[in-house]
Amino acid sequence: MDHAEAARQQIVVLLQCRHQHGKAPEQLFLDHLGRQTLPTAIGLPVIEQARVMLGALQTIRQTVDSVCPMLRGTIRLASFPMVLASFLPPLLRQFNRLYPGIEVVALEVSDDEVETLLAVGLVDVGVVLNPENLGVTLVPEMTLPADRQGLRVIALSPRIERVFSLVLPAGQAASPAVQALLDLLADTARATTR
């Protein structure tokens, strides 16, 4: 067991004991010189029980997956702050309910950084603005501060709709996890345009 894993296990057990009993038990691990961490006498059976529990959890997952296979994986999604703060949270909550085996790691970056991350393949999907290259940069009214002193707000006529799209890195096919996310978003978009 490495130092970091031992520390994590000890913190979890300590927090559980504090929560249940209002106090912490004795220390489960001793930190010796160097990077080696050794369990105390009480830590040994706790570690063994943790191993048994993790093994049982893996067996439960395998049993459930054999009857009803679950899509598993990680999606690295890059987006700019406005979309992460406003549009994506309800969709990602719904996605998590439908696909609990898929973790979405959202990276908050600028528009240019989304493009760069996609170009070098460091993300699985990125949210881009106006993929049709309209050639305009606008600030949506919803992002303006309540106090607009010093700002000049001009309504556009005709109205320009901003389009947000999910884009894959060039030449990369969607993984099953990413395809599940794309399908959910497409279904949501179809339902809102009806």
C-alpha positions as CSV (number, residue, x, y, z in Angstrom):
1,M,0.0,0.0,0.0
2,D,1.5,3.4,-0.9
3,H,1.5,6.4,1.3
4,A,-1.3,8.3,-0.5
5,E,-3.7,5.3,-0.5
6,A,-3.0,4.6,3.2
7,A,-3.7,8.2,4.1
8,R,-7.0,8.2,2.0
9,Q,-8.2,5.0,3.8
10,Q,-7.4,6.4,7.2
11,I,-9.2,9.7,6.5
12,V,-12.3,7.9,5.4
13,V,-12.4,5.6,8.4
14,L,-11.7,8.6,10.8
15,L,-14.5,10.6,9.3
16,Q,-16.9,7.7,9.5
17,C,-16.0,7.1,13.2
18,R,-16.3,10.8,14.0
19,H,-19.7,10.9,12.3
20,Q,-21.0,7.8,14.1
21,H,-19.4,8.1,17.5
22,G,-18.5,11.8,17.8
23,K,-14.8,11.0,18.2
24,A,-11.9,9.6,16.3
25,P,-10.5,6.1,17.0
26,E,-6.8,5.5,17.5
27,Q,-4.6,6.0,14.5
28,L,-4.9,3.2,11.9
29,F,-1.5,3.8,10.1
30,L,1.9,4.9,11.3
31,D,4.1,7.0,9.0
32,H,7.6,5.9,9.3
33,L,10.7,7.4,7.9
34,G,10.8,7.6,4.2
35,R,7.7,6.9,2.1
36,Q,6.6,3.7,3.7
37,T,3.4,3.7,5.7
38,L,2.6,0.7,7.9
39,P,-0.7,-0.2,9.5
40,T,-1.1,-0.3,13.3
41,A,-2.5,-3.3,15.1
42,I,-6.1,-2.0,14.6
43,G,-5.3,-0.9,11.1
44,L,-4.6,-4.5,9.9
45,P,-8.2,-5.8,10.3
46,V,-9.6,-2.6,9.0
47,I,-7.6,-2.9,5.8
48,E,-8.6,-6.5,5.4
49,Q,-12.3,-5.6,5.8
50,A,-11.9,-2.8,3.3
51,R,-10.4,-5.3,0.8
52,V,-13.3,-7.7,1.4
53,M,-15.8,-4.8,0.8
54,L,-14.1,-3.7,-2.4
55,G,-14.1,-7.3,-3.7
56,A,-17.8,-7.6,-2.9
57,L,-18.5,-4.3,-4.6
58,Q,-16.7,-5.6,-7.7
59,T,-18.6,-8.9,-7.6
60,I,-21.9,-6.9,-7.4
61,R,-21.0,-4.8,-10.4
62,Q,-20.0,-7.8,-12.4
63,T,-23.3,-9.6,-11.5
64,V,-25.4,-6.6,-12.5
65,D,-23.4,-6.0,-15.6
66,S,-23.9,-9.6,-16.7
67,V,-27.7,-9.2,-16.5
68,C,-27.9,-5.5,-17.7
69,P,-24.6,-4.4,-19.2
70,M,-23.6,-0.8,-18.1
71,L,-21.7,1.5,-20.3
72,R,-18.6,2.7,-18.4
73,G,-16.0,5.2,-19.2
74,T,-14.8,8.8,-18.8
75,I,-15.6,11.8,-21.0
76,R,-13.3,14.8,-21.0
77,L,-15.4,17.7,-22.0
78,A,-14.0,21.2,-22.6
79,S,-16.2,24.2,-22.6
80,F,-16.2,27.9,-21.9
81,P,-17.7,29.1,-18.5
82,M,-21.0,30.4,-19.7
83,V,-22.1,27.0,-21.1
84,L,-20.7,25.1,-18.1
85,A,-22.6,27.4,-15.7
86,S,-25.9,27.6,-17.4
87,F,-26.7,25.1,-20.1
88,L,-24.8,22.0,-19.3
89,P,-25.5,21.3,-15.6
90,P,-29.1,20.0,-16.1
91,L,-28.1,18.0,-19.1
92,L,-25.1,16.5,-17.3
93,R,-27.3,15.6,-14.3
94,Q,-29.7,13.8,-16.6
95,F,-26.8,12.1,-18.3
96,N,-25.4,10.9,-15.0
97,R,-28.8,9.5,-14.0
98,L,-29.0,7.6,-17.3
99,Y,-25.4,6.5,-17.4
100,P,-24.0,6.2,-13.9
101,G,-21.0,4.3,-15.1
102,I,-19.7,7.2,-17.2
103,E,-17.9,10.1,-15.5
104,V,-17.9,13.4,-17.3
105,V,-14.9,15.5,-16.4
106,A,-15.7,19.1,-17.4
107,L,-12.8,21.5,-18.1
108,E,-13.6,25.2,-17.9
109,V,-11.5,26.9,-20.6
110,S,-11.6,29.8,-23.1
111,D,-13.0,29.4,-26.6
112,D,-9.5,29.3,-28.0
113,E,-8.4,26.7,-25.5
114,V,-11.4,24.5,-26.5
115,E,-10.1,24.5,-30.1
116,T,-6.5,23.8,-29.0
117,L,-7.5,20.9,-26.7
118,L,-9.6,19.4,-29.5
119,A,-6.8,19.9,-32.1
120,V,-4.2,18.0,-29.9
121,G,-6.7,15.4,-28.8
122,L,-6.6,16.1,-25.1
123,V,-10.4,16.1,-24.7
124,D,-13.0,13.8,-26.1
125,V,-15.5,16.5,-26.9
126,G,-15.6,20.3,-26.8
127,V,-18.3,22.9,-26.8
128,V,-17.7,25.5,-29.5
129,L,-19.6,28.6,-30.3
130,N,-20.9,29.4,-33.8
131,P,-19.3,26.5,-35.6
132,E,-20.7,28.0,-38.9
133,N,-18.1,30.8,-38.6
134,L,-20.5,33.7,-38.6
135,G,-17.5,36.1,-38.0
136,V,-19.1,37.9,-35.1
137,T,-18.4,38.0,-31.4
138,L,-21.4,38.9,-29.3
139,V,-22.0,38.8,-25.6
140,P,-25.3,37.2,-24.7
141,E,-27.6,39.4,-22.6
142,M,-27.8,36.8,-19.9
143,T,-24.1,37.2,-19.2
144,L,-24.3,40.9,-18.7
145,P,-24.0,42.2,-15.1
146,A,-27.0,43.7,-13.4
147,D,-25.1,47.0,-13.1
148,R,-24.6,48.0,-16.7
149,Q,-23.1,51.4,-16.0
150,G,-20.5,52.1,-18.7
151,L,-21.8,49.4,-21.0
152,R,-23.6,50.1,-24.2
153,V,-26.2,47.5,-24.9
154,I,-27.5,47.3,-28.5
155,A,-30.3,45.0,-29.6
156,L,-29.5,43.2,-32.9
157,S,-31.9,43.3,-35.7
158,P,-32.4,40.9,-37.2
159,R,-31.8,38.7,-34.1
160,I,-28.8,36.4,-34.3
161,E,-29.1,33.1,-32.7
162,R,-25.9,31.7,-31.2
163,V,-25.3,28.1,-31.8
164,F,-23.4,25.9,-29.3
165,S,-22.2,22.6,-30.7
166,L,-20.3,19.6,-29.3
167,V,-17.3,18.8,-31.5
168,L,-15.0,15.8,-31.5
169,P,-11.3,16.1,-32.2
170,A,-10.6,15.9,-35.9
171,G,-10.4,12.4,-37.2
172,Q,-11.5,10.8,-34.0
173,A,-14.7,8.7,-33.7
174,A,-16.9,9.0,-30.7
175,S,-16.4,6.4,-28.0
176,P,-19.5,4.6,-26.8
177,A,-19.6,6.9,-23.8
178,V,-19.3,10.1,-25.9
179,Q,-21.9,8.7,-28.3
180,A,-24.3,8.3,-25.4
181,L,-23.8,11.9,-24.4
182,L,-24.3,13.1,-28.1
183,D,-27.5,11.0,-28.4
184,L,-28.9,12.5,-25.2
185,L,-28.2,16.0,-26.3
186,A,-29.7,15.3,-29.8
187,D,-32.8,13.9,-28.1
188,T,-33.1,16.9,-25.8
189,A,-32.6,19.3,-28.7
190,R,-35.3,17.5,-30.7
191,A,-37.7,17.6,-27.8
192,T,-37.3,21.3,-27.2
193,T,-37.9,22.2,-30.9
194,R,-41.2,20.4,-31.1
